[in-house]
Amino acid sequence: MRARAVLSLVVALAAVAPRANAQDSASSAPAEEGFFSRGPRSPVWKVDTGYRGAFINDPGLNRFSTNDYFDQFSLGGSRKVLERGRFAFAPGLVWDYGARSATARGAPSSLTVHRLTVPLELRFRVVPALFGFARAAPGVASVSARVSDSSAPAPLVVSTWVPAMDVSAGLAWRFVASRGGAVGIWLTGEGGYGWTQSTDLSLSPDLPTNDPRLVGVTDLGRLALNGG
């Protein structure tokens, strides 16, 4: 499973607008401390930063890494938009970045991946300081490969955008909370599977478009960044 530990800074902005109907104000309840609130007009923002590690068993990665492990830095945010009882729905946006280097055909090689996904997260409150979640996160990935071959007139490169998807589940525990619960720090553990469409590694020299030299393409096969 995908191991991911996330230190979450959660800012809950509780703002109840004046109500035009006096009966509505009489039925309003005080907000509950923590991630979930009883008031439907109390939006919750969450900012996450952390570490993502994936086990990728694909031969294409061997040209850019000495093992089958690909680690990334992760940064994202989400907002709760709907709540019913113990359940809540929170869409967001996540950026993951990772890079590896090794040798390909005896030449230094490197791989850089930017991953942008839109997590659609369903939360279930266990207690005010603990909630579980499941998410599906469609998105895209930018895959860039580079080989510094001394026999080529310039470094060999390829860069492309491909579809991507994550499916995961986990738990979040609040271990620090401000007075009144407006700000909290959460520790999140998450596991799942990441899929990226296979990329064609046909590298060509990184020359200006007006360069008159005729150059060929170096085919390194395909790369699929799929794994738990």
N, C-alpha and C positions, 0 to 999 in steps of 0.2 A: 504494500500500500504506500501511497505517497506520504512521506513524513514531513510535516510542516509545523514549526512552532512559531507562533505569532504573538508579539507583544502588542496589545491593542489599547490605544488611547481613545476612550469613549467620551464624547461630549454630548450630554443630553440637554437640549434647549427646550425648556418647558415654558411655553408662552400661550396663555389662554386669552383669546381675543374677547372684547366686550360682546355680549350677546344682545341681540335686538329683542328677543323674546324673554320675558321675565320667567316664564316657566322653564326654559332651558337652563338658566342660571341656577334655579333651585335644585335641579337634578344633577348638577355637576358634582364630581367626587374628587377629593384630593389625590394628587399623583402618587403612585407607589414608588418607593425608592428603588433605584437600580435601572437595569436595561429596559424593562418593560414598564409602561405606565397605564393607568386606567383611563386617563383622558385621551380621547381620540385626536385632540388638537395639540398633543405634545410630541413633536417629531424627535427622533433620536438619530444622531450622526455618529458614525464609527470610522476611525482611521486606523489601519493596520500596517505594521511594518515587521518584516521577519525574514525567515529563511525557508527556502523550498529546495528539496533534494529529490531527484528522480532516478530510478534504476532503468536504464535504457539498453536493452539487449538487441542492438541493431548493428550489423557489420559496418554500416556507413559511418558510425561514430568512431570506429577504431582509427580512422585517418586523422582525427582531431583530438583524441583523448587516449590516455594509457589505461583507462578502465571503463566500466559501463555505468559510471555514476556521473550525473550532471547536476551541479548545484547552481542555484540562482538566488538573487536578491529579490524580495517581493515587497510591493507597496500598493496599497489600495484603500478604498473607502466605500461606505454604503450608507443608506438611509432607510429607516423603517417607514414604510408607507401604508401598511395595513396591519391591524391586530384584531384577533377574535379569540377571546379567552386566553389560553396559554400559548396560542400560536400567533406568529407574526411573519410578515413577508418583507424582505429588505433587498432590493436590487442595488448593484454597485458597479464599480470599475476597478480592475486590478492590472498592474503592470509588473511583469517579471522580467529580470535581466540575468543572463548568464553567458559565460565565455569559457572556452577550453582551448588548449594548444598541445601539439605533439609534432610528429613528423609524418609526411605522406610522400612515398616514393623517394625517401632520403632527403626531403626538403622540409624546412619549418612550415607548419600549418597551423591555422587557427580557425575557430568557429565562434560566432557571436549570434545570440538569439535574443530578440525582444518579443515578449508575448503580451498581448492586450486582450483581456477577456471581460465579459459582463456577467458577473455571478448573479444568479437569481436564487436567493437564499430563503429557505423556510426554517424558522426558528421555533423551538419548543422550550418554554420556560419550565425548568425543574424546580428551582427556588430563585428568589431575587438575585442571588449571586452566582447562579449557574444556569446555563442554557445549552441545549444541543441544537445542531443545525445540519441540514442537508442542502447541497447546492449543485446546480448545473450551470456551467459557465462557458457559453459559446464565445468565440472570438477569432483573432488572427494572430499569426506569428511571422516576424521578420527573421529570415535565416540568411546569414552572410558567411561565406567561406573564403579563405585566403590561403594560398600556397606560394611561398617565396622560392621559386625555382630559379637557380642561377643560370640555367640554360635558356630561359625565356627572356624576351626583351623587357618584360615588366612582370610584377607579381600577378599570379593567376587568381582571379576573383569570380565570384558569383553571388548574387543577392536577389532574394525573391520574397514575396508575401504569400502565405498559404493559410487555409482555414485551420482552426484549432478548437479544442473542446476539453474542458475538465469536468469530471463528476466526482464529488467528494462528500464527506460527512465528518463531523467532529464535535468537540465540546469547548465551551469558553467559560472560564472561571474568573470572577472579579476578586482580586486580592488586595486592591487599594481603592478606596472610595472617599470623595470629599464629603464635607458636612452637607447633609441634605441629598447626597447622591447625584449631584449635577454633573460631576466629572468622575470617571473611574478608569482604572487600569486593569485590563483583562489579559489573561494568559490563555492562548488558544492552541489546541492540538488538532490536527486535521490529517486525514488520509484519504486517498482516492486514486484515480487513474487519469493521466493526461494523454490526449491524442493530438497529433499534428499530421496533416497530410504529407505524404512522401514528397521529398524535394529532389529534383534532378541536379546532380552535382557536375554540370558541364561548365568548367572554368575556362575563361579566356583572359589573355593579358590585359591589364588595366592601362590601356593606351588612350590618348585623346581621340575623339571621334574623327578628326581630320588627319590622323597619322596614316601615311601612305603604305606602310608595311603590311604585307599579307600575313596573317597569323591564323593558327589553327585552334581547335578546342581540345582541352584535356578532359576526358571523361573519367570521373571518379565514382561512377555508379549513382546510387540513390541513398537518401538519408531519411529515416522516419523517426522522429523524436517521440516515440510512444513508450509509456511505461508507468509503473506505479510509483 
